[in-house]
Amino acid sequence: MIEKELDVVIIGSGAGGGAVASALGPLAAAGARIAVLEWGPKLREHEFTGQELEMARRLYFDRGGMLTRDLGMTLAFGRGYGGSTVVYTGTSLTVPPRVIVKWNVPGLDSEDVLRRSEKVLEQNNVHLLDEALLNDNNRLFRDGCRRLGWAVEQFPINVKGCQGAGLCNLGCPNAAKQGTNRVQLPAAERQGVKVVANCRVERVEERGCVATVVPSPLGEPSAWEPGEYRIRAKAVVVCAGAVNSPALLLRSKLPVALPALGLYFTAHPALILVAQHARAITNHQGHPKSFYCDQFARTDRFLLETCMYFPFTTAKSLAGFGAEHSKLMSGMDRLQMILVLALDDARPENRVTIGSRGEPVVDYSLSERVLDSLHEAMKASARIFFAAGAERVHAPAGQRFLIESSERDRLDELIPRSGVKPGKVPIAAAHLMGGCRMGSSLTDSVTDCWGQVHGLPWLYVADASLFPGCAEINPYVTIMALADRVAERVAASLEKN
């Protein structure tokens, strides 16, 4: 066992870990010993190949194929230098104040979160794409929404020098997306923070953790030699994500009772719909996600977003198989695509647990309310497709594989609520949140409003697992804003000691 002494150890290098590392950079420059421990590799530039299955193996936990215990929902999240900021599309929205109010966490106010969010937007070069850079897939969604009289907004995105490769979810091969791997982590390293790749943290101990560094055939060599490490630190900040952070703390057998640990997991359960046009459209060329519609966020509890996925992901997201499936897939250059997200409630029965080997297990049941939202979202998406000029639509809950434009007035009949069943329609988790939720009560929360774990003044959490409920938007900026708060409290605690 190799012994290490640090001032701060940060577990995970995604939106939360990268933000904490960057904020604590000045302390490292002043002599503090700070390290980020990242389970995955730090890929070299040429290793971002853009090949779907290859990059899924390199950048996603469990190759992007983790499932809930009941096999009803897919969970995809990143593992590597930069975490999930490497494999998402760069959408950068600030959380609506009403969400912070709904969370009802004493000491957490929307003005502070907004102020910190604005700092993130500036750091990451967030802006709107020029009209000339929008592809047909995005323009058709926008135009369809407008013809229906529905609210549609453009996503601000965190890119610099985007070349329109359309590979955001596979790790940008052109170094354009400004994730923590491009901004916060390099900035922290320049100030003396050590980032240790290929380092899996096995468990957290009193003021420290135990981790293993394993050689990897991919990426740069780890900053530490292979072996098992016991790290002692004045502060431990867990930023391993909404699945791995609760799982890590559960297998660590902490010296305090945390009855809410792992509970209240939310996921924005999502479906993909596709429509076929008579002509080829630009879809894979250009940024894949430029617009969203929140017309129904408060009533039917769903969001609609543009998206464009790759052949394997698209194929598994379609209902059915056989000749119809093959024929639709063979014309991908004519496909328009919409991602629908249900805004799920935080329920204690939806939770992260651990298996016999300490591995994360997610128990999640799709409530009738979520299934209702997905049903209404499918019908709304079909209306957008047809308003945009699509010839036919594939809805996973549809009575037939394809719905023709001549049948657009029969959507209530052709996309029945009875067809929206777990296991029948392919559902994926869009955004993983909760499991170490903030709050004031030990009975229903894990940390306080600053991310400090109840009863353990040296242990913090700084990622999406802090969310008391779903964010109702893409959560990347909010994660970083909350992590900035946590870093401020960590820095203050170091000064006291």
Buried (B, 14 or more C-beta within 10 A) or exposed (E): EEEBEBBBBBBBBBBBBBBBBBBBBEBBEEEBBBBBBBBBBBBEEEBBBBBBEEBBEBBBBBBBEBBBEEEBBBBBBBBBBBBBBBBBBBBBBBBBEEBBEBBEBEEBBBEBBBEBBBBBBEBBBBEEBEEEBBBBBBBBBBBBBBBBEBEBBBBBBBBBEBBBBBBBBBBBBBBBBBBBBBBBBBBBBEBBBBBBBBBBBBBBBEBBBBBBBEEBEBBBEBBBEBEEBBBBBBBBBBBBBBBBBBBBBBBBEBEEEBEBBBBBBBBBBBBBBBBBBEEEBBBBBBBBBBBBBBBBBEEBBBBBBBBBBBEEBBBEBBBBEEEBBEEBBEEBEBBBBBBBBBBBBBBEEBBBBBEEEEEBBBBBBBBEBBBBBBBBBBBBBBBBBBBBBBBBBBBBBBEBBBBBBEBBEEBEEBBEBEBBEBEEBBBBBBBBBBBBBBBEEBEBBBBBBBBBBBEBEBBBBBBBBBBBBBBBBBBBBBBBBBBBBBBBBBBEBBEEE
